[in-house]
Amino acid sequence: MNEMYEMSQSLHIYSVMALMIVLIIMILLHKFSSNFKVFTMRIKILMIFHISLTSAVILTGSIMMAVKHLSLTPANLLMILAVFAITTLEIKRNKAFMKVLKFGLMVKNDYCELGFNYQIIELLLLILVGAFSGMASAISF
């Protein structure tokens, strides 16, 4: 059981790190992209990685909680709330993205600013939850 927990913990931490890297790349795209057609193509590709990595974080987190017999510590509750908030922000950002692409109901620059703000919040949530849960002390290279 301990081996499964340690493996899940390692995968969980590295998935969160990869998710942070993808978020940083998406933030830079939202801020510094000039050609909207190239921007949409790159953002669509990065959205796949974002969703996949978020799913990996949720899966490994649920495995770790199951191994620990669903112990709801304050850190675990904070992580659950953070994943809920990140998912909600991502759904809102995706709806705004569809408003721009399919319906033209939103100006492209407004979407870029909105997406930038949402993803800054997501990144800050990940950093704060990682700091609160002691993720930095669990990393071993």
GIUR-V583702 format. One record per residue. N is the residue number from 0. RES is the residue in one letter. SS is DSSP state (2 for helix, 1 for strand, 0 for the rest). D_LAST is the distance of its C-alpha to the last C-alpha in Angstrom with 1 decimal. Layout:
N;RES;SS;D_LAST
N;RES;SS;D_LAST
This chain:
0;M;0;21.9
1;N;2;18.8
2;E;2;16.9
3;M;2;18.2
4;Y;2;17.2
5;E;2;13.6
6;M;2;13.5
7;S;2;15.5
8;Q;2;13.3
9;S;2;10.2
10;L;2;12.8
11;H;2;14.4
12;I;2;11.7
13;Y;2;10.9
14;S;2;14.7
15;V;2;15.4
16;M;2;13.3
17;A;2;15.2
18;L;2;18.3
19;M;2;18.0
20;I;2;17.8
21;V;2;20.8
22;L;2;22.6
23;I;2;22.2
24;I;2;23.7
25;M;2;26.4
26;I;2;27.2
27;L;2;27.7
28;L;2;29.9
29;H;2;32.0
30;K;2;32.5
31;F;2;33.1
32;S;0;34.5
33;S;0;38.2
34;N;0;39.2
35;F;2;39.2
36;K;2;39.6
37;V;2;36.4
38;F;2;34.7
39;T;2;35.7
40;M;2;34.5
41;R;2;31.0
42;I;2;30.8
43;K;2;31.9
44;I;2;29.2
45;L;2;26.5
46;M;2;28.1
47;I;2;27.4
48;F;2;23.6
49;H;2;23.9
50;I;2;25.8
51;S;2;23.7
52;L;2;20.4
53;T;2;22.4
54;S;2;23.7
55;A;2;20.3
56;V;2;19.3
57;I;2;22.6
58;L;2;22.4
59;T;2;19.1
60;G;2;20.3
61;S;2;23.5
62;I;2;22.1
63;M;2;20.2
64;M;2;23.5
65;A;2;25.5
66;V;2;23.5
67;K;0;24.1
68;H;0;27.7
69;L;0;27.8
70;S;0;27.3
71;L;0;27.9
72;T;0;26.2
73;P;2;26.7
74;A;2;23.1
75;N;2;23.8
76;L;2;27.1
77;L;2;25.8
78;M;2;23.3
79;I;2;26.3
80;L;2;28.5
81;A;2;25.9
82;V;2;25.7
83;F;2;29.5
84;A;2;29.9
85;I;2;27.5
86;T;2;29.4
87;T;2;32.7
88;L;2;31.9
89;E;2;30.9
90;I;2;34.1
91;K;2;36.1
92;R;2;34.6
93;N;2;35.3
94;K;2;38.8
95;A;2;39.4
96;F;2;38.1
97;M;2;40.6
98;K;2;43.3
99;V;2;42.8
100;L;2;42.5
101;K;2;45.1
102;F;2;47.5
103;G;0;47.4
104;L;0;47.7
105;M;0;45.2
106;V;0;45.0
107;K;2;42.0
108;N;2;41.1
109;D;2;41.3
110;Y;2;38.9
111;C;2;36.4
112;E;2;36.7
113;L;2;36.4
114;G;2;33.4
115;F;2;31.7
116;N;2;32.5
117;Y;2;31.3
118;Q;2;27.9
119;I;2;27.4
120;I;2;28.2
121;E;2;25.7
122;L;2;22.9
123;L;2;23.9
124;L;2;24.1
125;L;2;20.5
126;I;2;19.3
127;L;2;21.7
128;V;2;20.9
129;G;2;17.1
130;A;2;18.1
131;F;2;20.6
132;S;2;18.7
133;G;0;15.8
134;M;2;13.2
135;A;2;11.4
136;S;2;11.2
137;A;2;9.9
138;I;0;6.6
139;S;0;3.8
140;F;0;0.0
